[in-house]
C-alpha cells in the first residue's frame, strides 16, 4: 500500500478553487465494508481469518451493541506487520 501525501485544506483549495476535499481517518473499530478500502482485504478473506481463529474475538474483531461484527483497525495493522 502506498501512503498518501497529506496536504492542508488551504493548499488543496488554492490548487482547485471551488472543490472541497475531506480527509477521513477511520476510528479504531470499523465495519467490514471499510476493510477492503483500508487494507485491501476481501470480505471472504476476513470471514476465513475470523472463522479459523486467526483473528481473535475481542482483539481483531467483536460484535458491537447493534449485533454487527466490527474489526479493530489498529490490531489488524499490527497483525499485518507481523506483530502478535
Backbone bond lengths (Angstrom), bond angles and torsions (degrees), N, CA, C in turn:
res aa  C-N    CA-C-N  psi(-1)  N-CA   C-N-CA  omega(-1)  CA-C   N-CA-C  phi
1 X - - - 1.438 - - 1.522 109.00 -
2 X 1.295 116.42 134.32 1.454 119.56 176.35 1.512 109.17 -90.49
3 X 1.315 115.50 144.37 1.443 120.66 179.87 1.514 108.93 -87.34
4 X 1.329 115.85 129.86 1.447 120.35 -178.91 1.519 109.76 -76.14
5 X 1.326 114.60 145.06 1.446 119.85 176.80 1.521 108.27 -78.77
6 X 1.322 115.92 131.97 1.449 120.68 -178.62 1.520 108.63 -96.28
7 X 1.324 115.84 128.38 1.452 122.00 177.78 1.516 108.10 -120.20
8 X 1.310 115.67 153.89 1.454 118.70 176.66 1.523 109.52 -71.74
9 X 1.311 116.09 153.69 1.461 121.27 179.80 1.527 110.01 -60.00
10 X 1.336 117.66 -37.67 1.466 120.98 179.80 1.522 111.06 -60.55
11 X 1.333 117.29 -42.12 1.462 121.52 179.67 1.524 110.52 -64.78
12 X 1.310 116.38 -43.47 1.466 120.83 179.81 1.520 110.28 -63.07
13 X 1.318 116.80 -45.56 1.459 120.51 -179.46 1.524 111.71 -64.04
14 X 1.349 118.35 -33.74 1.464 121.36 177.49 1.524 111.13 -68.07
15 X 1.343 116.60 -37.42 1.456 121.24 -178.42 1.529 111.55 -72.75
16 X 1.310 117.17 -36.72 1.462 122.02 -175.98 1.529 108.70 -132.48
17 X 1.326 117.53 80.62 1.458 118.75 -177.92 1.527 111.77 -60.30
18 X 1.323 115.11 140.59 1.457 120.23 179.71 1.515 114.23 86.12
19 X 1.323 118.08 -6.07 1.464 121.36 -179.71 1.520 108.87 -114.27
20 X 1.308 116.80 124.96 1.451 122.30 -179.63 1.517 109.12 -107.60
21 X 1.314 116.78 132.63 1.461 121.84 -179.12 1.516 108.89 -121.14
22 X 1.317 116.74 134.01 1.449 122.30 178.47 1.517 109.61 -105.68
23 X 1.309 116.89 139.60 1.458 122.67 173.81 1.523 106.53 -109.10
24 X 1.329 116.98 120.28 1.454 121.77 -174.84 1.519 109.57 -116.38
25 X 1.326 116.05 131.21 1.452 121.79 174.83 1.519 108.06 -106.60
26 X 1.334 118.10 122.96 1.464 119.71 -179.60 1.526 111.07 -65.27
27 X 1.322 116.29 151.33 1.458 120.77 177.28 1.523 109.63 -73.57
28 X 1.305 116.37 -178.60 1.459 120.54 -178.53 1.530 111.37 -64.56
29 X 1.333 117.56 -47.00 1.455 122.03 -179.13 1.519 108.99 -100.72
30 X 1.344 116.91 121.66 1.460 121.80 -176.93 1.530 110.16 -125.87
31 X 1.316 116.48 157.78 1.468 121.37 177.06 1.523 110.29 -84.18
32 X 1.332 115.45 165.64 1.467 120.80 -173.85 1.523 112.90 -61.88
33 X 1.347 117.87 -25.27 1.461 120.34 -179.16 1.525 112.36 -64.46
34 X 1.326 117.60 -23.15 1.474 120.57 179.49 1.525 113.07 -91.36
35 X 1.319 118.48 -9.92 1.464 119.76 -177.58 1.526 112.49 -66.07
36 X 1.316 118.02 -36.07 1.465 118.86 178.37 1.528 111.81 -70.57
37 X 1.354 119.78 -49.30 1.466 118.01 179.04 1.532 113.75 -63.51
38 X 1.334 117.35 -32.96 1.463 120.27 -176.99 1.530 111.65 -83.27
39 X 1.345 117.57 -45.60 1.462 121.70 -173.47 1.527 115.14 -114.75
40 X 1.324 117.63 -14.11 1.453 120.20 -176.14 1.519 112.72 78.40
41 X 1.330 117.21 21.50 1.462 121.93 -178.74 1.524 110.01 -98.67
42 X 1.334 116.85 129.34 1.460 120.88 178.56 1.528 109.61 -74.00
43 X 1.318 116.12 159.32 1.464 120.07 178.36 1.527 110.96 -64.23
44 X 1.323 117.37 -31.40 1.470 120.91 178.12 1.530 110.82 -68.07
45 X 1.318 117.91 -43.06 1.471 121.34 177.84 1.525 110.27 -62.99
46 X 1.313 116.35 -42.03 1.461 121.31 179.79 1.532 110.46 -63.12
47 X 1.324 116.76 -42.72 1.462 120.59 178.18 1.525 110.98 -60.79
48 X 1.343 116.53 -41.35 1.468 120.27 179.27 1.522 111.36 -65.94
49 X 1.326 118.35 -42.11 1.471 121.03 177.72 1.525 110.14 -59.18
50 X 1.329 116.67 -41.06 1.460 121.71 -178.54 1.527 110.76 -71.56
51 X 1.341 117.45 -49.67 1.468 121.57 -176.13 1.526 113.08 -66.48
52 X 1.302 117.84 -33.39 1.474 121.82 -178.85 1.524 112.57 -85.84
53 X 1.329 117.37 -1.65 1.458 120.68 177.40 1.519 113.83 80.60
54 X 1.329 117.30 11.86 1.463 120.30 177.20 1.528 109.04 -69.66
55 X 1.333 115.50 -42.52 1.466 120.83 172.34 1.520 107.50 -98.95
56 X 1.316 116.86 131.98 1.450 122.45 -173.84 1.524 112.22 -94.34
57 X 1.336 114.81 140.60 1.462 120.03 176.18 1.524 109.36 -64.68
58 X 1.302 116.98 140.24 1.465 127.13 -176.23 1.530 113.02 72.93
59 X 1.332 118.03 -4.11 1.466 119.98 172.63 1.529 108.98 -110.07
60 X 1.329 118.15 -68.21 1.457 121.02 178.29 1.528 112.88 -89.86
61 X 1.327 117.68 -23.88 1.464 119.81 179.87 1.521 111.15 -148.56
62 X 1.329 115.15 159.84 1.463 121.93 175.75 1.526 108.48 -161.44
63 X 1.312 116.17 173.95 1.458 121.69 175.45 1.520 107.98 -102.38
64 X 1.332 116.76 128.11 1.466 120.55 -179.05 1.532 110.35 -81.82
65 X 1.339 118.33 174.71 1.476 120.52 -178.16 1.530 114.11 -59.69
66 X 1.329 118.21 -22.06 1.468 121.09 177.55 1.527 111.31 -87.63
67 X 1.341 117.06 10.23 1.463 124.08 -179.99 1.528 112.57 63.81
68 X 1.328 116.29 35.81 1.463 123.36 176.81 1.529 107.52 -112.70
69 X 1.321 116.62 136.06 1.459 120.04 178.05 1.520 108.84 -73.49
70 X 1.340 115.89 128.25 1.458 122.59 177.03 1.526 108.40 -123.40
71 X 1.327 115.55 159.46 1.458 121.79 -172.49 1.523 110.23 -123.94
72 X 1.331 115.86 142.40 1.452 122.00 -178.40 1.531 109.19 -87.03
73 X 1.322 115.49 106.68 1.461 122.10 -176.94 1.530 111.64 -58.93
74 X 1.327 117.50 -41.61 1.464 121.81 -176.97 1.528 110.70 -66.14
75 X 1.334 117.10 -46.13 1.473 120.85 -179.86 1.527 111.69 -67.07
76 X 1.322 117.49 -34.92 1.466 119.95 177.79 1.527 110.16 -68.46
77 X 1.339 117.37 -37.53 1.470 120.22 175.25 1.522 110.62 -60.82
78 X 1.333 117.33 -43.36 1.476 121.68 177.93 1.535 109.98 -62.15
79 X 1.342 116.85 -44.67 1.459 121.81 -179.65 1.524 110.54 -61.50
80 X 1.334 116.64 -43.37 1.462 120.20 -179.48 1.527 112.00 -66.88
81 X 1.348 116.34 -27.25 1.458 120.50 178.39 1.529 111.68 -82.70
82 X 1.339 116.95 -3.53 1.457 120.65 177.33 1.520 113.98 91.02
83 X 1.316 116.89 12.95 1.473 120.69 177.61 1.514 108.89 -97.22
84 X 1.343 116.40 135.16 1.473 119.52 -178.52 1.525 113.12 -67.84
